[in-house]
């Protein structure tokens, strides 16, 4: 398996991409800001600052592309990495490093571009448990996750947050609803908890998987899906 960063973007709350590293389709670029800021700025709370969350874009071939996000600077700035790899722990750690280095003034946008480009062209063959080096200024390492086998606690971040946020009774109801392939709407005031619960509940279906409409973060322009 190779590291595949399809796009790294630096998005501001005025809903445009201020900096784009690597290539992406124009249609994707127009969609990304809406998912990076799915909330109304008028209802912005302090709880949304510094959050990590993940949205999903599904193309016409039903391939899912994950958008790993980090809200910073009073939720007026969002760092986003698009990838087909569901490496939540790896990309969250990378986003935290990038955001921290940028806030401290340790790196410039040109430095970030060079670093992300290095990850993109490196194409390292990685297997489960193999260290992934994420150092920008300081050295940092995380392990390549194994999403082929059964998810376990506490190694899987989404499952851990899911078990903390949801009680057993609601967890069983949600699991049964997924088995019956019902339409499910999950609401939460915190983006990080919301997406963790959605991805965590989907992981509970292993070795089966959810094959229908899957929108962990529902922007305002897609609210019609609720009806």
C-alpha positions as CSV (number, residue, x, y, z in Angstrom):
1,X,0.0,0.0,0.0
2,X,1.4,3.4,-0.8
3,X,0.8,6.8,0.7
4,X,-1.6,8.7,-1.5
5,X,-2.3,12.3,-0.7
6,X,-4.6,13.4,-3.5
7,X,-4.9,17.0,-2.2
8,X,-3.9,19.2,0.7
9,X,-5.9,22.4,1.0
10,X,-5.8,25.4,3.3
11,X,-9.3,26.7,3.5
12,X,-10.6,29.9,5.1
13,X,-14.1,30.5,6.5
14,X,-15.0,32.8,3.6
15,X,-15.5,29.5,1.8
16,X,-12.7,29.6,-0.6
17,X,-9.4,27.6,-0.9
18,X,-6.6,29.9,-0.1
19,X,-3.8,27.4,-0.8
20,X,-3.9,24.2,-2.8
21,X,-1.1,21.7,-3.0
22,X,-1.3,19.0,-5.7
23,X,-4.0,18.3,-8.2
24,X,-7.7,17.9,-7.9
25,X,-10.7,18.1,-10.1
26,X,-12.4,21.5,-10.2
27,X,-15.7,20.0,-9.1
28,X,-14.0,18.7,-6.0
29,X,-12.4,22.0,-5.2
30,X,-15.8,23.7,-5.3
31,X,-17.3,21.1,-2.9
32,X,-14.5,20.9,-0.3
33,X,-15.1,24.3,1.4
34,X,-18.8,23.5,2.0
35,X,-17.8,20.3,3.9
36,X,-14.9,22.0,5.7
37,X,-17.4,24.6,7.1
38,X,-20.7,22.7,7.3
39,X,-21.9,24.9,10.2
40,X,-23.2,28.5,10.2
41,X,-20.6,31.0,11.3
42,X,-23.4,32.7,13.3
43,X,-23.8,29.6,15.4
44,X,-20.1,29.1,15.9
45,X,-19.0,27.9,19.4
46,X,-15.7,27.6,21.0
47,X,-16.1,23.8,21.0
48,X,-15.6,23.8,17.3
49,X,-12.0,25.2,17.5
50,X,-9.2,22.8,17.1
51,X,-11.4,19.9,16.1
52,X,-10.5,17.0,13.9
53,X,-13.3,15.6,11.8
54,X,-13.7,13.6,8.5
55,X,-16.2,14.0,5.7
56,X,-16.6,11.7,2.7
57,X,-17.0,12.4,-1.0
58,X,-18.5,9.6,-3.1
59,X,-17.9,9.7,-6.9
60,X,-20.1,8.2,-9.6
61,X,-18.2,4.9,-9.3
62,X,-19.1,4.7,-5.6
63,X,-15.5,5.2,-4.6
64,X,-15.2,7.1,-1.3
65,X,-12.6,9.8,-0.8
66,X,-12.0,10.9,2.8
67,X,-11.6,14.5,3.7
68,X,-9.5,14.7,6.9
69,X,-10.0,18.2,8.5
70,X,-8.5,20.3,11.3
71,X,-10.3,23.5,12.4
72,X,-7.9,26.2,13.6
73,X,-7.7,29.9,14.3
74,X,-11.1,30.3,15.9
75,X,-12.6,28.0,13.3
76,X,-11.9,30.5,10.5
77,X,-9.2,28.3,9.0
78,X,-9.4,24.6,8.1
79,X,-6.6,22.3,7.0
80,X,-7.9,19.5,4.8
81,X,-6.3,16.3,3.3
82,X,-8.2,14.3,0.7
83,X,-7.3,10.7,0.4
84,X,-8.8,7.3,-0.6
85,X,-7.0,5.8,2.4
86,X,-9.1,5.7,5.6
87,X,-6.1,6.4,7.8
88,X,-7.8,8.4,10.5
89,X,-5.0,8.3,13.1
90,X,-2.2,9.0,10.6
91,X,-3.8,12.0,8.9
92,X,-5.2,13.5,12.2
93,X,-1.7,13.4,13.6
94,X,-0.3,14.9,10.5
95,X,-2.9,17.7,10.5
96,X,-2.2,18.5,14.2
97,X,1.5,18.8,13.4
98,X,0.9,21.0,10.4
99,X,-1.5,23.3,12.2
100,X,0.8,23.5,15.3
101,X,3.9,24.4,13.2
102,X,1.9,27.0,11.2
103,X,0.6,28.7,14.4
104,X,4.1,28.8,15.9
105,X,5.4,30.3,12.6
106,X,7.9,27.4,12.2
107,X,6.9,26.8,8.6
108,X,5.6,28.7,5.6
109,X,3.0,27.6,3.1
110,X,5.8,27.0,0.6
111,X,7.4,24.6,3.1
112,X,4.2,22.8,3.6
113,X,3.8,22.5,-0.1
114,X,7.2,20.9,-0.4
115,X,6.6,18.5,2.5
116,X,3.2,17.4,1.2
117,X,4.6,16.9,-2.2
118,X,7.4,14.7,-0.7
119,X,4.7,12.5,0.9
120,X,2.9,12.3,-2.4
121,X,5.8,11.3,-4.6
122,X,7.5,9.0,-2.0
123,X,5.1,6.1,-2.7
124,X,6.5,4.0,0.1
125,X,5.2,0.4,0.2
126,X,3.7,0.2,3.7
127,X,2.1,-2.7,5.5
128,X,0.1,-2.7,8.7
129,X,2.1,-1.6,11.7
130,X,5.0,-0.1,9.6
131,X,6.1,3.3,11.0
132,X,5.0,6.4,9.0
133,X,7.3,9.4,9.4
134,X,5.5,12.7,9.7
135,X,8.2,15.1,10.8
136,X,7.9,18.6,9.4
137,X,10.1,20.5,11.9
138,X,10.4,18.0,14.6
139,X,10.5,14.2,14.1
140,X,7.2,12.4,14.6
141,X,6.2,8.8,13.9
142,X,3.0,6.9,13.8
143,X,2.1,3.4,12.5
144,X,0.3,2.4,9.3
145,X,-3.1,1.2,10.3
146,X,-4.6,-2.2,9.4
147,X,-8.1,-1.7,8.1
148,X,-8.4,-5.1,6.6
149,X,-8.7,-6.9,9.9
150,X,-11.1,-6.5,12.9
151,X,-11.0,-3.1,14.5
152,X,-10.0,-3.1,18.2
153,X,-10.0,-0.7,21.1
154,X,-8.2,1.5,22.0
155,X,-6.1,1.5,18.8
156,X,-9.0,2.6,16.6
157,X,-9.8,6.2,17.4
158,X,-13.3,6.4,16.0
159,X,-14.4,3.2,17.8
160,X,-13.0,4.6,21.1
161,X,-14.9,7.9,20.8
162,X,-18.0,6.0,19.7
163,X,-18.0,3.8,22.8
164,X,-17.4,6.8,25.1
165,X,-20.2,9.0,23.5
166,X,-22.9,6.4,22.9
167,X,-24.5,4.1,25.5
168,X,-25.1,0.4,25.0
169,X,-28.8,0.7,24.3
170,X,-28.5,3.3,21.6
171,X,-25.5,1.4,20.2
172,X,-27.7,-1.8,19.8
173,X,-30.5,0.2,18.2
174,X,-28.1,1.8,15.7
175,X,-26.5,-1.5,14.9
176,X,-29.9,-3.1,14.3
177,X,-31.0,-0.2,12.1
178,X,-27.8,-0.6,10.0
179,X,-28.5,-4.3,9.5
180,X,-32.0,-3.4,8.3
181,X,-30.5,-0.8,6.0
182,X,-32.6,2.0,7.3
183,X,-32.1,5.7,6.8
184,X,-30.2,6.9,9.8
185,X,-29.6,10.5,11.0
186,X,-27.1,11.2,13.7
187,X,-27.0,14.7,15.3
188,X,-24.3,16.2,17.5
189,X,-23.1,19.6,18.5
190,X,-19.5,18.7,18.1
191,X,-18.1,17.8,14.6
192,X,-15.3,15.6,15.9
193,X,-17.6,13.4,18.0
194,X,-20.2,13.3,15.2
195,X,-17.9,11.9,12.5
196,X,-16.2,9.6,15.0
197,X,-19.5,8.1,15.9
198,X,-20.6,7.7,12.3
199,X,-17.3,6.1,11.2
200,X,-17.2,4.0,14.4
201,X,-20.7,2.7,14.0
202,X,-19.9,1.8,10.3
203,X,-16.8,-0.1,11.5
204,X,-18.9,-2.2,13.8
205,X,-20.4,-3.9,10.7
206,X,-17.1,-5.7,10.0
207,X,-16.8,-7.9,8.1
208,X,-19.8,-6.4,6.4
209,X,-19.8,-2.8,5.3
210,X,-22.4,0.0,4.6
211,X,-23.2,0.2,0.9
212,X,-25.7,2.9,0.7
213,X,-25.7,6.8,1.0
214,X,-23.0,7.7,3.5
215,X,-22.5,11.3,4.5
216,X,-20.8,11.7,7.9
217,X,-20.9,15.5,7.6
218,X,-24.1,17.0,6.1
219,X,-23.5,20.5,4.8
220,X,-26.5,22.9,4.6
221,X,-26.8,22.5,0.8
222,X,-27.5,18.8,1.3
223,X,-30.1,19.0,4.0
224,X,-32.7,17.6,1.5
225,X,-31.2,14.2,2.2
226,X,-32.8,14.3,5.6
227,X,-36.4,14.2,4.2
